Each structure stands twice: as C-alpha cells, then as structure tokens.
Amino acid sequence: MPTNPLVKVENVSKRFRVRGRELHAVSNVSFEIEAGKTFGLVGESGSGKSTLGRLVLRLLDANEGRITFNGKDITNLPNRQLRPLRQEMQIIFQDPQASMSPRMTIGRAIEDAMEIHKIGTKQSRRKRVDELLERVGLPSFVKYAFPHELSGGQLQRIGIARALSLNPKLIVCDEPVSALDVSIQVQVIHLLQELQRDLNLTYIFIAHNLAVVEYLSDEIAVLYLGEVVEQAPAEKLFKNPSHPYTQVLLQSILKIPEDPSSRQKMTHIQGEIPSPFNPPSGCTFHPRCPFATDVCRTQKPVAKHVDDDHKATCHLIG
Amino acid sequence: MAEPILSIEDLRVEFDRSEDKVYAVNGVSFQIDPGQALGIVGESGSGKSVTLMSALGLIRENGKVKSGVVQFEGKNLLKMSSRQLEDIRGREIGVIFQDPMTSLNPVMSIGDQIMETMLTHHYAGHREAFDRTIQLLHEMGIPDPKARFKNYPHEFSGGMRQRIMIAIALACEPQLLIADEPTTALDVTVQMQILALLQSQRERKNMSVAIITHDFGVATNFCDKIVVLYAGQVMEMADTSAFIQNPAHPYTLGLKNSIIEVGQRGRKLEPIPGMAPTLTEPPTSCSFADRCPFVTDRCREELPKLRSVESNHLVACHRAEEVLARAN
C-alpha cells in the first residue's frame, strides 16, 4: 500500500438528477494512486468512468466521500483555493477538435492556459509554446495554424501540450486515443509513456479499449454501473480476472488469432448494461451473470480480497 | 469456382473541392464470392467507405466515379439509373451504416421502418411484412417485439438501434450485406453480440458480407478474406490465414505492429512514422514510400502493381519478397 499517494479517493459517490429522477453515476468508490503511476479505469458506456475522472479533478462535486490531492483534502475546497491546484491537475479529452476553440491559433490556445494562471511573461510564454510543441513532436510553425487545419493525431498532441503547459502532476486522460487511427494511437501512447517517464507524471487513464489500458496502467479498476467490481494490478487483473463481469469483458476482446484455426467463436453474451435510473437489486450484474444465485439477486456483495492487492465485489469469491 | 457475387474492377473516384481535387479511390479491384465474408480494412481516408458506397451509387454530390466496373449479378451497377439502384439497394444488397442514430428515421416507429423496406421493394404484402418484422425483431434479440414495434429510435440503446438497422438490412433477405463499421461505436460486449448475430444470419442464409472495419481483431476473426486499403489503393489482398501468417506489405506489417493487444505489457511500440498522404495528386509512385522501412529508389519512381506472391495472395509492393522473408 502506498503511504503517501498523490490521489486518494475515499467512498466517493455522485448522483445526478435528471428530469426529477435520480441517476447513480458513481457509488462508493475508493482508490489511491501513487505519484508517477497510471491508474486505469475501464467499463462500458455509462459505467461512470468519465464522471469519476471529473470528480477527482473537482470538475464535478461529489455528493459523498473524500478526495485528497497531494495530501490536501480538496473535496470542499472553495474555488479560490482550488485554482492554484488546478494547474497541477489537467485533463486530455477524447475529441481534441471539440476541446479547442476553432477561432484561436494553436499557439494562442497553448499560451492561454499559462496566461490565465499568470505564469511567466509574454516572452517566456511564447518560448514555452515552442518548447512544448517540440516536446510533443510537432514543428514550431504549427502554432500559427487553426485547429481545423490539423489532423486528429496532431490535435491530440496539442491537447497534451496544453495540459503540460502548466507543469501538472496529474493528467486525467479520458479516452485520449479512441478517436484516432491505430497507427496514430501508437504514436500518442508512445508520447504519453515518454512524458510520464521524463516528468514523473501521474495518469488516470480512462478507455474502453482494454488492451490499451492494460498496456499503460499499473493498476486497474473495472467499473459497472458506477461501482468498482474489481481492482488489481494490471497483470493480475488480466491473468486472473475474478469478477464475472471482468471475465465477460475479457472474453469479448477479439484478438488477432495466431493461426486461422484458433479464430475466436462469436459467443453470445447476455443482455446489456441496465438503466442507471433503476439498477437491479442485489448485485447489479446479476441479470447478466452466468453464475448468479439467489443471494446475488437480493444481497449487495462487498469487496473481497482475491489476493493482498486484488479485490473483487462478488458473492462467489472466497 | 463460382462467379463472384460482387466484382469491382479498377474503380476510380474523385472529389472536387473549392481549390483542388481529392483522388480518394485510385484503381481499386476486388471480388466477393457467394457466401464469403470480406473484410475491408484501412485507416481514415484510405477510401474503404468511399469504394463501397460509390459502387452502390451512394456518393456525395462533389464526388465523381471516373472509371471502373462494378458487377453485381452480371449487371454493371455504375451504368444503372438511380431508380434501378434503389431497387437493388435494400432488396438484393442490404446496407448497414456505422451510426444507426443518423440513418434511422427519428419520427417513424422502428416497426414501420422495417416494414417499409419490405413494402417498398414489394417483397411482401402488408400482413406478411408485419409478421416478418416481428420475427426479425425476435431474431435480432430484441425482447418483447410486439410491444417494441411501436417504439421510436430514441427509445433504444445504441446496441439495440444497431440491431434494428441490421433487421432493416436483412428484411428482404439480400444476397449481399454491406456493413460499414457496424460495431465501431459499440462497447465490446455489444460488438460481440452484433457479430454473433451477423455470423448466424450469414450461415443460415449463405449470404455474402462485406464488412468495412479499421479493427484487425474484427476482420481476422469474422472474415474469410481481407483487403487492405491505403491512399485509395489495394495494398494487399489475401485469405485470412495468409493475412495472419504471411503479411507481405510493409503497411500491413506496420499496422499489425501498431495494434496493442491484451497481454502485451512492456512490449516495445513501433509506430509507423509520419502520416497518410493528402491525395491531392493521383499516385505515380508507391503512396507508402515515405513511411516505409523497406523503401528503395524504385518505390519513389514506379507505382507498384498488385501482383501475386502466393495463391490467393496479392500485394502491391516492389519488395514484397523481402517483406515476407523478414516477417517470417
């Protein structure tokens, strides 16, 4: 267990009210991330992974629980005190084009964040833009371009440069490569790895591509309907998936077969992720679970240790 | 060998833009045999959708088919009137698009939309079409089809909408199904469900399928034959087994190395350097040359022709033999 984690999330819950109904987006989630490590969040659409990322950054406020960043409880920190900390926690989005003003040149967009946080002089900021562009592998003339003139991969590099401009400690990467072509994905992943190594960055990596999450993450939490159903170091999770949902997810990945005879059979998986307005009783996965018993339908399971650093929330464990 | 159900020969498509032209498809040829599943893979801008959509007469206004032959059941689709094409699309050739929300009619119940296909194509009478719609919804795994018949697209999840699209595409029992990234917007478990559905329909009806995908996992597990497109050209075409075991084009090799699969933590990444060309000029040399680790002077001067390296395995590369030797 890390003694002094950079991020500590304790029993955090988030509910949204939608047309008078309550939606449980994140329920009672806890985890810690050590500085310089990558924490992966996986799960299907609607599992609460993006909401959780935004809760950690205080872009959303939790209804319950505590969030500690670098030893400081930020759960209820007023905006004025939060602002200097915001520099240290940045986010990269899935759609880099949508996250940039179409009327601002790339150079302006990168400079903007530094200006808002009153970092350096105009001259030093301009110099920093050049450095950052070089750092993310783009030529410096890109700063004169507008977002629509660049490709998706280039724009994602700009998104990274902009996040780096404030010297953050933590970056939440929310599906940063899923909109990119595979050959470009690898380039961006390679860059993220390099930056982490050189700048000791901490990442929360959110993606629905399990292979990419496994590749980058030190530890992974699997979310289902806003709850962590399994959490473990990346190798353990993939070697010994213990929650039936994790098992289903891993079986759904289509790997390129070694030879044609080992092609995967398209197996039919039951059901879909249920409505978060009206989650099933007991274990929320029971309607889709091949192993569900009576206890699963009525009683909520608690997290159990599969191993000292491997937990799963399932009645059938232990 | 049976006649192919669809055969595309030397298809060329251009798009006019205000200042220049985009040469999107530059002489693409391939065939689909009856009952076969063909995977068309490539990255954005490689021309995979434009190739099939322009073959069906579905092309944006600024686009133009410059040359080529598209044979479907002995008829050249490119010579047909839009009226004739409408008769074929939806009846003999079913089409599934990537985004079901933009291709379904938001103000018509899903049952009516499925029925409409059969009625428009005089495939069935009213009563029969209704019964078949219920049966199709049932086959697609949509619970309680009679009650869901009257629901509108927004009342369904993304995965369910995609099933409805498939029901529409399959309503008139087409001989060929064209699926453009049918599972790209979906979660992995839903992707598996949709592919299982397509697989069982294919086996039952001996239907041919052309699936456009950027996902090698989908292509290699679902398809019998794979075509790799790059810069609007076929770079490699092979049976899936040859494709898996002996990739002979440096681009295919590069793409395969780019894919991160489960169980590859710590593997060194080998990104393909650079970017795809902009296609504002017709290709006169190898379009991949600038990014290719096998490049020689010849590649920058001479356009490589698609040629056979083994049976059922075509490659457009001057150095395919070296690539094969290196890969194995």
Interface residues (C-beta under 8 A of the other chain):
Chain A: E44 S45 S151 G152 G153 D181 V182 S183 I184 Q185 V186 Q187 I189 H190 Q193 H208 N209 L210 A211 V212 E214 Y215 A234 E235 F238 V248 L249 L250 Q251 S252 I253 L254 K255 I256 P257 E258 D259 P260 R263 Q264 M266 T267 H268 I269 E272 I273
Chain B: E43 S44 S157 G158 G159 M160 D187 V188 T189 V190 Q191 M192 Q193 L195 A196 Q199 H214 D215 F216 G217 V218 T220 N221 F222 T240 S241 I244 Q245 G254 L255 K256 S258 I259 I260 E261 V262 G263 Q264 R265 R267 L269 E270 P271 I272 M275
